[in-house]
Amino acid sequence: MGVPLEALAECKGPSDSSGSSSDLSDPSGWTVQFGQLTPMPSFWSLQAYYTRYFVSNIYLSPHYLGNSPYDIALVKLSAPVTYTNHIQPICLQASTFEFENRTDCWVTGWGYIKEDEALPSPYTLQEVQVAIINNSMCNLFLKYSFRRDIFGDMVCAGNAQGRKDACFGDSGGPLACNKNGLWYHIGVVSWGVGCGRPNRPGVYTNISHHFEWIQKLMAQSGMSHPDPSWPLLFLPLVWALPLLGPA
């Protein structure tokens, strides 16, 4: 997939979670690691130590029922994040309509690099360039193999020829697009049919669908309402892993 585009936040939590809402909303045992290109930084890495934060609260989507759609959460950190050259906020938009059919979008993660091939050591963060596919076209691609409609808080991205896609273990990773030098967080890896198959784009949670909910949570946390196209400051709210199994 090439050289990583950006270092991303990674959330680690209890491995014995049953997946119930009560478990997923419990912040104990969860930490967020920023600014690392590996999911397993050295225990002795001071850089990793100083960019790791505890979680004080987890907010599940009020519409989440244990599966997609609405498989999204926000986390509140125990302390403000210190920005560096490698740790920066990302922008949100109230609508992703203008990004439909754009090809300058990227998905990143540490998941499988093929359906049957895990990411090898040293487990460096990977990236792949994908195109945003409008929901009407995505429904045509997926209806015969999955019999599930793409709607509401779902957005599709991939490549008609295949080979460019998120895969198992990438769940929770960001789908980001560049516009005029700014990065916009468009989606969160949710589900798909295999990995990189022709005419089988990946499906992501559409963040813009949750923009008003994000505004409300930020206001309740004492932060300013994010206006459309403003960066979502991770001061204390950051995106958590979606509440699903592997994509």
C-alpha positions as CSV (number, residue, x, y, z in Angstrom):
1,M,0.0,0.0,0.0
2,G,3.0,2.3,0.1
3,V,4.3,4.7,2.7
4,P,1.9,5.7,5.4
5,L,0.0,8.9,4.9
6,E,-0.4,9.8,8.5
7,A,0.0,8.5,12.0
8,L,-3.4,7.8,13.5
9,A,-4.9,7.4,17.0
10,E,-5.3,3.8,18.1
11,C,-7.6,2.7,20.8
12,K,-6.8,-0.4,23.0
13,G,-9.3,-1.9,25.3
14,P,-10.2,-5.1,27.2
15,S,-9.8,-8.2,25.1
16,D,-12.5,-10.1,27.0
17,S,-15.3,-7.6,26.2
18,S,-18.5,-9.4,25.4
19,G,-19.6,-6.7,23.0
20,S,-22.6,-5.5,25.0
21,S,-23.3,-1.8,25.2
22,S,-22.5,-1.8,28.9
23,D,-19.0,-3.2,28.2
24,L,-18.4,-0.9,25.3
25,S,-19.3,2.2,27.2
26,D,-17.0,1.4,30.2
27,P,-13.8,3.5,29.8
28,S,-11.7,1.6,32.3
29,G,-8.9,-0.3,30.6
30,W,-9.0,1.8,27.4
31,T,-6.2,4.0,26.3
32,V,-5.6,6.0,23.1
33,Q,-2.2,6.0,21.5
34,F,-1.3,8.9,19.1
35,G,1.5,9.5,16.7
36,Q,2.8,5.9,16.2
37,L,3.2,4.0,12.9
38,T,3.0,0.6,14.7
39,P,0.2,-0.7,16.9
40,M,2.8,-2.2,19.2
41,P,5.3,0.5,20.1
42,S,8.2,-0.6,22.3
43,F,7.4,-0.7,26.1
44,W,10.5,1.5,26.6
45,S,9.5,4.1,24.0
46,L,9.2,7.5,25.9
47,Q,7.6,9.0,22.8
48,A,4.8,6.5,22.9
49,Y,4.5,6.9,26.6
50,Y,4.0,10.7,26.4
51,T,1.5,10.4,23.6
52,R,-0.7,7.8,25.3
53,Y,-3.9,9.0,27.0
54,F,-6.5,7.4,29.3
55,V,-10.2,7.5,28.4
56,S,-12.6,9.2,30.9
57,N,-15.8,8.6,29.0
58,I,-17.2,6.7,26.0
59,Y,-20.3,7.9,24.2
60,L,-22.1,5.3,22.0
61,S,-24.4,6.5,19.3
62,P,-27.9,6.6,20.8
63,H,-29.1,4.6,17.8
64,Y,-26.5,1.8,18.1
65,L,-28.1,-1.7,18.3
66,G,-25.1,-3.9,18.2
67,N,-24.3,-3.8,14.5
68,S,-24.3,-1.4,11.6
69,P,-25.8,1.1,11.0
70,Y,-24.8,3.6,13.7
71,D,-21.7,1.7,14.7
72,I,-19.9,4.7,16.0
73,A,-18.7,6.1,19.3
74,L,-16.8,9.1,20.7
75,V,-14.4,9.1,23.5
76,K,-13.4,11.8,26.0
77,L,-9.8,11.8,27.0
78,S,-8.6,12.4,30.5
79,A,-6.3,15.2,29.4
80,P,-5.8,17.6,26.5
81,V,-3.7,16.3,23.5
82,T,-0.5,18.0,22.7
83,Y,-0.2,18.6,19.0
84,T,3.0,17.9,17.1
85,N,4.1,17.6,13.5
86,H,2.7,14.0,13.6
87,I,-0.4,14.6,15.8
88,Q,-2.9,17.0,14.2
89,P,-6.7,17.4,14.2
90,I,-8.8,16.5,11.2
91,C,-11.8,18.4,9.7
92,L,-15.5,17.3,9.7
93,Q,-18.3,18.4,7.4
94,A,-22.0,18.4,7.9
95,S,-22.3,16.8,4.4
96,T,-20.1,14.6,2.3
97,F,-22.0,15.2,-1.0
98,E,-19.2,17.1,-2.6
99,F,-16.8,14.2,-2.0
100,E,-18.9,11.7,-4.0
101,N,-16.9,10.2,-6.9
102,R,-13.7,11.8,-5.7
103,T,-10.6,9.6,-6.1
104,D,-8.2,11.5,-3.8
105,C,-9.3,9.7,-0.6
106,W,-7.3,7.3,1.6
107,V,-8.0,4.6,4.1
108,T,-5.3,3.6,6.6
109,G,-4.9,0.8,9.1
110,W,-3.0,-2.3,10.4
111,G,-5.3,-4.9,9.0
112,Y,-4.8,-7.7,6.5
113,I,-3.1,-6.7,3.2
114,K,-5.0,-9.5,1.4
115,E,-8.0,-11.7,2.4
116,D,-5.6,-14.5,3.3
117,E,-2.5,-12.5,4.3
118,A,-2.0,-10.6,7.5
119,L,0.2,-7.5,7.8
120,P,3.8,-8.8,8.4
121,S,6.3,-7.5,11.0
122,P,7.2,-4.7,11.7
123,Y,3.5,-4.0,11.4
124,T,3.9,-0.5,9.8
125,L,0.7,1.5,9.3
126,Q,-0.6,1.1,5.7
127,E,-2.5,3.3,3.4
128,V,-4.4,2.8,0.1
129,Q,-6.1,5.3,-2.2
130,V,-9.8,4.8,-2.9
131,A,-12.7,6.6,-4.6
132,I,-15.9,7.6,-2.9
133,I,-18.8,5.8,-4.6
134,N,-22.3,7.2,-4.4
135,N,-24.9,5.1,-2.6
136,S,-27.0,4.3,-5.7
137,M,-24.0,2.8,-7.5
138,C,-22.9,1.0,-4.4
139,N,-26.3,-0.6,-4.0
140,L,-26.0,-1.9,-7.5
141,F,-22.6,-3.4,-6.8
142,L,-23.7,-5.1,-3.5
143,K,-27.3,-6.1,-3.8
144,Y,-26.7,-9.5,-5.5
145,S,-24.0,-10.6,-3.1
146,F,-25.1,-9.2,0.2
147,R,-28.8,-8.2,-0.2
148,R,-28.4,-5.2,2.0
149,D,-29.2,-1.6,1.2
150,I,-26.6,1.2,1.6
151,F,-28.4,4.0,3.3
152,G,-28.3,6.8,5.9
153,D,-25.1,6.7,7.8
154,M,-23.2,4.4,5.3
155,V,-20.8,5.6,2.6
156,C,-18.9,3.4,0.1
157,A,-15.4,3.6,-1.2
158,G,-13.1,1.4,-3.2
159,N,-12.1,0.7,-6.8
160,A,-14.2,-1.0,-9.5
161,Q,-11.3,-3.2,-10.5
162,G,-10.8,-4.3,-6.9
163,R,-7.4,-4.6,-5.2
164,K,-7.8,-1.3,-3.2
165,D,-9.8,-1.7,0.0
166,A,-9.8,-2.0,3.8
167,C,-9.6,-5.5,5.1
168,F,-10.0,-7.7,8.2
169,G,-8.5,-5.8,11.2
170,D,-9.0,-2.3,9.7
171,S,-12.3,-1.8,11.5
172,G,-12.3,1.6,13.1
173,G,-9.8,3.1,10.7
174,P,-10.4,6.4,9.0
175,L,-11.4,7.2,5.5
176,A,-10.0,10.7,4.8
177,C,-10.1,13.0,1.8
178,N,-7.9,15.9,0.9
179,K,-9.4,19.2,-0.3
180,N,-7.3,22.3,-0.8
181,G,-4.6,21.0,1.5
182,L,-7.0,20.1,4.4
183,W,-7.9,16.6,5.4
184,Y,-11.5,15.7,6.0
185,H,-12.7,12.7,8.0
186,I,-15.4,11.1,5.8
187,G,-15.9,7.6,7.2
188,V,-15.0,4.9,9.6
189,V,-14.3,1.4,8.3
190,S,-17.4,-0.7,9.0
191,W,-18.0,-3.8,6.8
192,G,-17.5,-5.2,3.4
193,V,-17.7,-8.3,1.2
194,G,-14.2,-9.8,1.3
195,C,-11.3,-7.5,0.6
196,G,-10.4,-5.8,-2.6
197,R,-12.8,-7.8,-4.8
198,P,-14.0,-6.3,-8.1
199,N,-17.2,-4.3,-7.8
200,R,-17.4,-4.9,-4.1
201,P,-16.5,-1.6,-2.4
202,G,-16.0,-1.3,1.3
203,V,-18.7,0.2,3.5
204,Y,-17.9,2.9,6.0
205,T,-19.9,4.7,8.7
206,N,-20.7,8.2,7.2
207,I,-19.4,10.7,9.8
208,S,-21.4,13.6,8.4
209,H,-24.6,11.8,9.3
210,H,-23.6,12.1,12.9
211,F,-22.5,15.8,12.8
212,E,-25.3,17.2,14.9
213,W,-24.8,14.5,17.5
214,I,-21.1,15.4,17.7
215,Q,-22.0,19.1,18.1
216,K,-24.4,18.2,20.9
217,L,-21.8,16.1,22.8
218,M,-19.1,18.7,22.4
219,A,-21.4,21.4,23.8
220,Q,-22.3,19.2,26.7
221,S,-18.5,18.7,27.4
222,G,-18.0,22.5,27.5
223,M,-16.5,22.8,24.0
224,S,-17.5,25.1,21.2
225,H,-19.9,23.7,18.6
226,P,-17.8,22.6,15.5
227,D,-19.0,24.6,12.4
228,P,-19.0,22.7,9.1
229,S,-15.5,22.3,7.7
230,W,-13.9,23.3,11.0
231,P,-11.3,20.9,12.5
232,L,-12.6,18.7,15.2
233,L,-10.1,19.4,17.9
234,F,-9.2,16.3,19.9
235,L,-9.2,18.2,23.2
236,P,-10.9,15.9,24.6
237,L,-13.1,14.2,22.0
238,V,-11.5,11.7,19.5
239,W,-13.0,9.0,17.4
240,A,-13.1,5.5,18.9
241,L,-13.1,2.2,17.2
242,P,-16.5,1.4,15.6
243,L,-18.4,-1.1,17.7
244,L,-18.1,-4.1,15.2
245,G,-15.9,-7.0,14.6
246,P,-13.3,-7.1,11.8
247,A,-14.3,-5.4,8.6
